[in-house]
Amino acid sequence: MLCKVAPTSSDFHALARYLVRGKGGEPHPDRVQWMFTQNLGTDDPLLAARYMEATASRSTRCVKPVYHLMVAWHERERPSSEIMQEVARRTLEMAGLHGHQALVMGHGDTPHRHIHIMLNRVDPETRKAWKTSDDFKRFDGIMRMLSDEYGFEYAPAHSFDPELTDELPQLPDSKSHRAAKRGANTNRIKWSKRASREFGEHLSENLDRGTTLDDLQVLASEHGLAFEQKGRGVVLGNTEGYATLSSLNLAMSANGMVRRRVNPNEILRPTPPQRHWWDVDAVDLTRAFMAWGIKTKEDLKQVINDKRAEREMKAAARKTDGFLSALAIPALPRMKPYARTALSTPRDGLGRPAKPLSRPSRQKPTKDYLDALIAAQTKHDITQLRRRLIARRRKTLMQSEEPDLPHHNL
């Protein structure tokens, strides 16, 4: 048995449609074999999603209440529908989720038996959201206990059994497959933890406090490897495989790089855009002289400090000029864009100008303003109803006072 947890989301209807129909096209005839619900009054997946959405809206802090859990068995194991349903109920009960709303569905469109659980993180009674901290580890322990109890084969989670997965390479995940459809090179595998750790130790042995980033690139190129950008991080690899920079553990052994606080992203820092010749300043000239051996590093520091002091002086001068200009020109009094007068204000029955309602901002209306609107609307409705009743009574009296005219036969 293996348990997999998908990232939380906020759309119950999208997940319900996926559980019923799949990713697109005509659904497999054996996709939905059975289903049952927990703490819901319906077996309709779409209606259950609507109930879950209404319950989740009662929580003001939970942004992603949709929790998707999958439990799968090996292809050699063929559990019955009753056993799969019992495992689903036991899993929710052991995780402390027996009081939450859940939709459990068994699929038969794959060679291995598996179930999907769409869970509402918001408790319908307490309105509090279930915390997902350490959920992978929690469900992995539940799968271990249920596998021993029912006699199934236990498949450990990749992140919580390093003894069994230390030498296993990591295959491309679903994100890599989606990126491959957009043209990215994602067919290579990720090194195992042991291979990454051993190669990181080999690099750390050749590093000292005087090692530069160029030396690190040379050490990697000797093995046919290179540092490159991957997503938001940096990886070391080639066309066949790669290892993340964190898995190499270079920060633990390369003390010189750590003390200099070298950012790993500086390895692939893009070259600055080419400037015009008239933008060259003293710092650029000093750096050029350093390349020829005419200037030293101390000279460069002195020039940079001078430019920084000059920049601070210019900034102080701008502040002083702004302050003096503010003193020279007096500030004009702030005028209202529109002032109401007695002639422009509607009058009430006593001849006094009626006090207009203060209209607050549209983004957040106050309670007093809303109460005033409701009272004004109610008063208007009562006045209209009274006018209609008076007109109807007057019409009835006029009809009753009319004399009866004799009928003439034509």
C-alpha positions in Angstrom: 0.0 0.0 0.0 1.2 3.5 -0.9 -0.3 6.8 0.1 0.1 10.0 -2.0 -1.0 13.5 -1.1 -1.7 16.2 -3.7 -1.2 19.9 -3.0 -4.2 21.6 -1.4 -6.4 23.7 -3.6 -9.6 25.9 -3.4 -11.9 24.4 -6.1 -14.1 21.4 -5.0 -15.9 21.3 -8.3 -12.8 20.9 -10.4 -11.6 18.0 -8.3 -15.0 16.4 -8.3 -15.2 16.6 -12.1 -11.7 15.1 -12.4 -12.6 12.2 -10.2 -15.6 11.4 -12.3 -14.4 12.1 -15.9 -10.6 12.3 -15.7 -8.3 14.9 -17.4 -10.3 15.2 -20.7 -12.2 13.4 -23.4 -14.5 10.5 -22.9 -14.1 8.8 -19.4 -13.0 5.2 -19.1 -16.0 2.9 -18.8 -14.6 1.4 -15.6 -13.3 4.6 -14.1 -15.9 5.0 -11.3 -16.5 1.5 -9.8 -18.0 2.7 -6.4 -18.2 5.7 -4.2 -19.5 6.7 -0.8 -19.6 9.9 1.2 -18.9 10.9 4.8 -20.9 13.5 6.7 -22.7 14.4 3.5 -26.4 13.9 2.7 -25.9 12.9 -1.0 -23.9 10.5 -3.2 -23.8 12.9 -6.1 -20.2 14.1 -6.5 -21.1 17.6 -7.9 -23.7 18.1 -5.2 -21.2 16.9 -2.6 -18.7 19.5 -3.9 -21.3 22.2 -3.5 -22.0 21.2 0.1 -18.3 21.1 0.9 -17.9 24.6 -0.6 -20.7 25.9 1.5 -19.2 24.4 4.6 -15.7 25.8 3.8 -17.1 29.3 3.3 -17.9 29.4 7.0 -14.2 29.6 7.8 -12.7 33.0 7.3 -9.0 32.0 7.5 -8.8 28.8 5.4 -7.9 29.7 1.8 -7.3 26.2 0.4 -9.8 23.8 2.0 -9.6 21.1 -0.7 -7.5 18.1 0.4 -6.8 15.3 -2.1 -5.6 11.9 -0.8 -4.8 8.8 -2.8 -4.2 5.2 -1.6 -2.9 2.6 -4.1 -2.1 -1.1 -4.0 0.4 -3.2 -6.0 -0.7 -4.7 -9.3 -0.3 -8.2 -7.7 -2.8 -7.3 -5.0 -6.5 -7.4 -5.8 -8.4 -6.2 -2.8 -12.2 -6.2 -2.9 -14.4 -3.1 -2.9 -15.4 -3.8 0.7 -11.8 -4.0 1.9 -10.9 -0.8 0.0 -13.8 1.1 1.5 -12.9 -0.2 5.0 -9.3 1.0 4.5 -10.6 4.4 3.5 -12.7 4.7 6.6 -9.9 3.5 8.8 -7.5 5.9 7.2 -9.7 8.9 7.9 -10.5 7.7 11.4 -6.8 7.1 12.4 -5.9 10.6 11.0 -8.6 12.2 13.1 -10.8 13.2 10.2 -13.9 11.2 11.0 -15.9 14.4 11.6 -15.0 16.0 8.3 -16.8 15.9 5.0 -15.3 13.5 2.5 -16.0 11.9 -0.9 -14.4 8.5 -1.4 -14.2 7.0 -4.9 -12.7 3.8 -6.3 -11.3 3.8 -9.8 -10.8 0.8 -12.1 -9.1 2.5 -15.1 -5.5 1.5 -14.1 -3.8 -1.9 -13.7 -3.5 -1.3 -9.9 -6.3 -0.8 -7.5 -6.5 2.7 -6.0 -8.9 5.0 -4.3 -9.3 8.8 -4.2 -10.5 10.8 -1.2 -11.7 14.4 -1.6 -11.7 15.9 1.9 -12.9 19.2 3.3 -10.3 20.5 5.7 -12.9 22.7 7.5 -14.8 21.0 10.3 -18.6 21.5 9.8 -19.1 21.9 13.6 -16.0 23.8 14.9 -15.4 25.7 11.6 -11.7 25.2 12.1 -9.4 23.9 9.4 -7.4 20.7 9.8 -3.7 21.4 9.9 -1.6 19.7 7.2 1.7 19.8 9.0 3.6 16.5 8.7 0.7 15.0 6.8 3.0 12.9 4.6 4.7 11.4 7.6 1.3 10.9 9.3 -0.3 9.0 6.4 2.8 7.0 5.7 2.7 5.6 9.3 -1.0 4.8 8.8 -0.3 2.9 5.6 2.4 0.9 7.5 0.0 -0.1 10.2 -2.9 -1.0 7.9 -0.6 -3.0 5.6 0.5 -5.2 8.5 -3.1 -5.5 9.7 -4.7 -6.5 6.3 -1.6 -8.4 5.0 -0.8 -6.0 2.1 2.6 -5.1 0.8 3.9 -1.8 2.2 5.5 0.7 -0.1 7.5 3.3 1.9 7.2 7.0 1.1 10.3 8.4 -0.7 11.0 11.1 1.9 10.6 9.2 5.1 12.6 6.0 4.6 16.1 7.0 3.6 17.5 3.6 4.3 15.5 2.1 1.4 15.6 5.1 -1.0 19.2 6.3 -0.4 20.5 4.7 -3.6 17.4 5.0 -5.8 17.4 7.7 -8.4 14.4 9.9 -8.7 12.4 9.7 -11.9 10.8 12.8 -13.6 7.6 13.8 -11.8 4.3 15.1 -13.2 5.7 18.7 -13.3 8.6 17.5 -15.4 6.2 15.8 -17.9 4.2 19.0 -18.2 7.4 21.0 -18.8 8.5 18.5 -21.4 5.3 19.2 -23.4 6.4 22.8 -23.5 9.8 21.9 -25.0 12.0 21.6 -21.8 14.6 18.9 -21.5 13.2 16.9 -18.6 14.0 13.3 -19.6 17.1 13.0 -17.4 16.8 11.6 -13.9 17.9 13.0 -10.6 20.9 11.5 -8.9 20.3 9.4 -5.8 21.0 10.9 -2.4 24.1 8.8 -2.0 25.6 9.7 -5.3 24.9 13.4 -4.7 26.4 13.2 -1.2 29.6 11.4 -2.4 30.2 13.8 -5.3 29.7 16.7 -3.0 32.3 15.3 -0.6 34.7 14.9 -3.6 34.2 18.6 -4.5 34.6 19.7 -0.9 38.0 18.0 -0.6 39.4 20.2 -3.3 38.0 23.4 -1.9 39.7 25.8 0.5 39.3 29.4 1.6 41.0 30.6 -1.5 38.8 28.7 -3.9 36.8 30.9 -6.3 33.7 30.2 -8.3 35.7 29.7 -11.4 37.7 26.9 -9.6 34.4 25.3 -8.8 33.4 25.3 -12.4 36.7 23.8 -13.4 36.3 21.0 -10.9 32.9 20.2 -12.2 34.0 20.3 -15.9 36.7 17.7 -15.3 33.8 15.2 -14.8 31.8 16.4 -17.7 29.4 18.4 -15.5 28.3 22.0 -15.3 26.2 24.3 -13.2 23.0 25.4 -14.7 19.7 27.1 -13.8 16.7 24.9 -13.1 13.6 26.7 -12.1 14.5 29.0 -9.2 17.6 27.1 -8.2 20.9 25.8 -9.5 21.7 22.2 -10.3 24.9 20.3 -11.3 24.6 17.8 -14.1 24.8 17.0 -17.8 22.4 15.7 -20.4 21.8 12.4 -18.6 21.3 13.4 -15.0 21.6 16.1 -12.4 21.9 16.9 -8.7 20.6 19.9 -6.8 23.1 22.2 -5.2 21.6 21.6 -1.7 22.0 17.8 -2.0 25.8 18.2 -2.5 26.1 19.6 1.0 28.9 22.0 -0.1 27.9 24.5 2.5 28.9 22.1 5.3 32.5 21.5 4.1 33.5 24.5 2.0 34.2 26.9 4.9 35.8 29.5 2.8 32.7 29.9 0.5 30.4 30.0 3.5 32.5 32.7 5.3 32.5 34.8 2.2 28.7 34.3 2.0 28.7 33.4 -1.6 25.3 33.1 -3.0 24.9 30.0 -5.1 22.9 32.0 -7.6 26.1 34.0 -8.3 27.4 31.1 -10.2 25.0 31.9 -13.0 24.8 35.6 -12.5 23.8 37.2 -15.8 26.2 39.6 -17.4 25.2 43.2 -17.0 23.8 45.0 -20.0 26.3 46.7 -22.2 26.4 50.5 -21.5 27.3 53.4 -23.7 30.8 54.8 -23.6 29.6 58.0 -22.0 28.3 56.1 -19.0 31.9 55.0 -18.0 32.9 56.4 -14.6 35.9 56.2 -12.3 34.9 52.8 -11.0 35.0 51.3 -14.5 38.3 52.9 -15.2 39.8 51.6 -12.0 38.6 48.0 -12.7 40.2 48.2 -16.2 43.5 49.3 -14.6 43.3 46.4 -12.2 43.0 44.0 -15.1 46.3 45.5 -16.5 48.0 45.4 -13.1 48.2 49.2 -12.8 45.7 49.6 -9.9 45.1 47.4 -6.9 42.1 46.3 -5.0 42.6 49.0 -2.3 42.4 51.7 -5.1 39.1 50.2 -6.2 37.7 50.3 -2.7 38.8 54.0 -2.3 37.1 54.9 -5.6 33.9 53.2 -4.7 33.8 54.9 -1.3 34.4 58.3 -3.0 31.5 57.6 -5.4 29.3 56.6 -2.5 30.1 59.8 -0.6 29.4 61.8 -3.7 26.0 60.2 -4.1 25.1 60.8 -0.5 26.1 64.5 -0.9 23.8 64.9 -4.0 20.9 63.2 -2.1 21.4 65.6 0.8 21.5 68.6 -1.5 18.2 67.5 -3.2 16.6 67.2 0.2 17.8 70.7 1.2 16.6 72.3 -2.0 13.2 70.7 -1.5 13.0 72.0 2.0 13.9 75.5 1.0 11.4 75.5 -1.8 8.7 74.4 0.6 9.6 77.3 2.9 9.6 79.9 0.0 6.1 78.9 -1.4 3.4 78.9 1.3 1.0 76.0 1.2 -2.4 76.8 -0.1 -5.4 75.9 2.1 -7.1 72.7 1.1 -10.4 73.4 -0.5 -13.3 71.0 -0.7 -14.2 70.0 -4.2 -17.9 70.8 -3.6 -19.6 72.7 -0.8 -23.3 72.4 -0.2 -25.4 75.5 0.4 -28.9 76.2 1.4 -30.0 76.7 -2.2 -28.3 73.5 -3.5 -29.6 71.3 -0.6 -33.1 69.8 -0.8 -35.4 71.1 1.9 -37.8 69.2 4.1 -41.3 70.1 5.0 -40.3 72.6 7.7 -38.4 74.8 5.3 -34.9 73.9 6.7 -32.3 72.3 4.5 -32.3 68.5 4.9 -29.1 67.1 6.2 -27.7 64.8 3.4 -26.6 61.3 4.2 -22.8 60.9 4.6 -21.8 58.6 1.9 -18.7 56.6 2.9 -16.3 54.8 0.6 -17.7 52.1 -1.7 -15.1 49.6 -0.7 -16.3 49.2 3.0 -19.8 50.7 3.7 -20.5 51.3 7.4 -23.4 49.9 9.4 -25.0 53.3 10.0 -25.0 54.1 6.3 -26.6 50.7 5.4 -29.2 51.2 8.1 -30.0 54.6 6.7 -30.4 53.2 3.2 -32.8 50.5 4.5 -34.8 53.0 6.5 -35.1 55.3 3.5 -36.2 52.5 1.2 -38.7 51.2 3.7 -40.2 54.7 4.1 -40.5 55.0 0.4 -42.2 51.7 0.0 -44.7 52.5 2.8 -45.5 55.9 1.2 -46.1 54.3 -2.2 -48.3 51.6 -0.7 -50.4 54.2 1.2 -50.8 56.2 -2.0 -52.1 53.1 -3.9 -54.5 52.3 -1.1 -55.9 55.9 -1.1 -56.3 55.8 -4.9 -58.0 52.4 -4.8 -60.4 53.7 -2.0 -61.2 56.8 -3.9 -62.0 54.8 -7.1 -64.3 52.5 -5.2 -66.2 55.5 -3.7 -66.6 57.2 -7.1 -68.0 54.0 -8.6 -70.5 53.5 -5.8 -71.8 57.1 -6.1 -72.5 56.9 -9.9 -76.3 56.7 -10.6 -77.7 53.7 -12.4 -78.5 54.6 -16.0 -81.4 52.8 -17.8 -80.5 50.2 -20.3 -81.7 51.0 -23.9 -82.5 48.1 -26.2 -81.3 48.8 -29.6 
